[in-house]
Amino acid sequence: MVAQQALQVRYGTLHNLGMAAVALLMIGSAIAHFTSGNSDNAPTLSLKDPRFVMFSLLALIMAYYIFVGVSRYLDRTPQVVIDHEGIALGFGRNARIAWGDIEWVRIRRLGMRAQLQIGVEPQAFLAADLRLSQFNVDDSLRPIRGVPAAVVVRDNGLDSNATAMLDAVKAFRPNLVRS
C-alpha cells in the first residue's frame, strides 16, 4: 500500500505580494496626481474638506492591504494541513479536526471560485472554537449559512486551490467526500 502524502497549503507568495504592490501603487498614484498641481479636484489638507477625509480613509484601507499582503507573504507556516490525522486549520485558529469528527467534505462554487466545505460533528465544531464571522471579508474561514456545524475554506491567496485540497481528502478518507 502506498503511503499518502500530506498536503500543506500556505499563503501564496505571488498573490499576497501582488496585493501589497497594487495597494502601494494606488496610494502612490493618488498622491502623485494630487501633488502635481494639474488637478482642480485635489482636496485641501483640512478635515473640513470631505474629499480629504474620504481619500485619507481610502489610503488607510490601502495601507491595511499593504500590511496584510506583506505579512502573509512573510508567513510561511501551513494554513491548511490534510494528513493521516485529519485536517488542521490555521488562519490564526490553529485547530485540528480529526477524521472521526468530520462528517462530510465537498466542493461548492461561488461564482467562478471553488470553495472547500467541511461538515463537522457539532461537539467537535464547538470544541474547535473557530471564531467564524460573516463580516470579516479577508478571512479564509467562513461559516455556511443554514449549516450550523460546517466551515468553508476559501482558497483566495493560498498556494493550492480547493480542488487540490479535496483530492487530498479523497486520498485519506474517500468515504467523506460528497457531491
C-alpha positions in Angstrom: 0.0 0.0 0.0 1.3 3.4 -1.0 1.5 5.9 1.9 -0.5 9.1 1.2 1.4 12.4 1.1 0.2 15.1 3.4 -0.9 18.3 1.8 0.3 21.6 3.3 -1.3 24.7 2.0 0.4 28.1 2.6 -0.3 31.6 1.7 0.6 32.2 -1.9 3.6 34.5 -2.4 2.7 36.0 -5.7 -0.9 36.8 -4.8 -0.1 38.4 -1.5 2.9 40.3 -2.6 1.0 41.5 -5.7 -1.9 42.7 -3.5 0.6 44.7 -1.4 2.3 46.1 -4.5 -1.0 47.2 -6.1 -2.2 48.9 -2.9 1.1 50.8 -2.7 0.8 51.7 -6.3 -2.7 53.1 -5.8 -1.6 55.2 -2.8 1.4 56.5 -4.7 -0.5 57.3 -7.9 -3.2 59.2 -5.9 -0.5 61.3 -4.1 1.3 62.0 -7.3 -1.9 63.0 -9.0 -2.9 65.5 -6.3 0.5 66.9 -5.8 1.1 67.5 -9.5 -0.9 70.7 -9.3 -2.8 69.9 -12.5 -5.9 68.6 -10.7 -8.7 71.0 -10.0 -10.4 68.4 -7.8 -7.5 68.0 -5.4 -8.6 68.1 -1.8 -7.3 70.7 0.6 -5.4 69.5 3.6 -8.2 70.0 6.0 -10.6 67.8 8.0 -13.4 70.1 6.9 -12.9 69.0 3.3 -14.9 65.8 2.7 -12.7 64.8 -0.2 -9.6 64.9 2.1 -11.4 62.7 4.7 -12.5 60.3 2.0 -9.1 60.0 0.4 -7.5 59.6 3.8 -9.8 56.8 4.7 -9.1 55.1 1.4 -5.4 55.5 2.0 -5.8 53.8 5.4 -7.6 50.9 3.8 -4.9 50.5 1.1 -2.2 50.7 3.9 -4.1 47.8 5.6 -3.9 45.8 2.4 -0.2 46.5 2.2 0.3 45.2 5.7 -1.9 42.1 5.1 -0.1 41.3 1.8 3.4 41.7 3.2 2.6 39.8 6.5 1.0 36.9 4.5 3.9 36.9 2.1 6.3 36.5 5.0 4.2 33.9 6.8 5.3 30.5 5.5 3.5 28.4 8.1 0.9 26.0 6.7 -2.6 27.3 6.9 -4.3 24.0 6.0 -2.8 20.6 6.5 -4.5 17.5 5.4 -2.8 14.4 6.6 -3.4 10.9 8.2 -4.7 12.5 11.4 -7.3 14.9 9.9 -7.5 18.5 8.8 -5.6 21.2 10.6 -6.9 24.8 10.0 -4.6 27.7 10.7 -5.6 31.3 9.8 -5.0 32.3 13.4 -7.1 29.5 14.9 -4.7 26.6 14.9 -7.4 24.0 15.2 -7.1 20.3 14.2 -10.2 18.4 13.3 -9.8 14.6 13.5 -11.1 12.4 10.7 -13.6 10.8 13.1 -15.1 14.3 13.8 -15.6 15.1 10.1 -19.0 14.1 8.7 -18.6 15.2 5.1 -16.4 17.3 2.7 -17.5 18.8 -0.6 -16.7 21.5 -3.1 -19.2 24.3 -3.8 -18.7 27.1 -6.3 -19.2 30.8 -5.5 -19.2 32.3 -8.9 -16.1 31.0 -10.6 -14.2 30.0 -7.4 -14.5 26.6 -5.9 -14.6 26.5 -2.1 -14.0 23.6 0.2 -16.8 22.9 2.7 -16.2 20.8 5.7 -19.1 19.4 7.8 -18.0 18.7 11.4 -19.7 16.8 14.2 -21.4 19.5 16.4 -19.5 18.8 19.6 -16.1 18.8 17.8 -17.1 22.0 16.0 -17.8 23.7 19.3 -14.6 22.4 20.8 -12.6 23.7 17.9 -13.7 27.3 18.7 -13.1 28.6 15.1 -14.5 32.1 15.9 -16.2 32.4 12.5 -17.7 35.6 11.3 -19.9 36.6 8.3 -18.4 40.1 8.3 -14.7 39.6 8.0 -14.1 39.8 4.3 -10.4 38.9 4.5 -10.9 35.7 6.4 -10.3 32.4 4.6 -12.6 30.5 7.1 -16.3 31.3 6.9 -19.5 29.7 8.3 -22.0 28.2 5.9 -25.4 29.8 6.2 -28.0 27.3 7.2 -25.5 24.6 8.2 -24.6 25.2 11.9 -21.5 22.9 12.2 -19.7 23.5 9.0 -16.9 25.7 7.7 -15.9 27.0 4.3 -12.2 27.2 3.4 -11.7 29.9 0.8 -8.6 29.4 -1.3 -8.2 33.1 -2.2 -4.5 33.9 -1.7 -3.4 30.3 -0.9 -0.9 28.4 -2.9 -3.2 25.4 -3.5 -6.8 25.5 -4.8 -9.9 23.9 -3.2 -9.9 21.1 -5.8 -6.4 20.0 -4.7 -7.5 20.1 -1.1 -10.5 17.9 -2.0 -8.2 15.5 -3.8 -6.0 15.2 -0.6 -9.1 14.4 1.4 -10.1 11.7 -1.2 -6.6 10.2 -0.7 -7.1 9.8 3.0 -10.8 9.4 3.5 -12.7 9.0 0.2 -15.9 8.0 2.1 -16.2 11.6 3.5 -16.5 13.2 0.0 -19.9 14.3 -1.1 -21.1 15.9 -4.3 
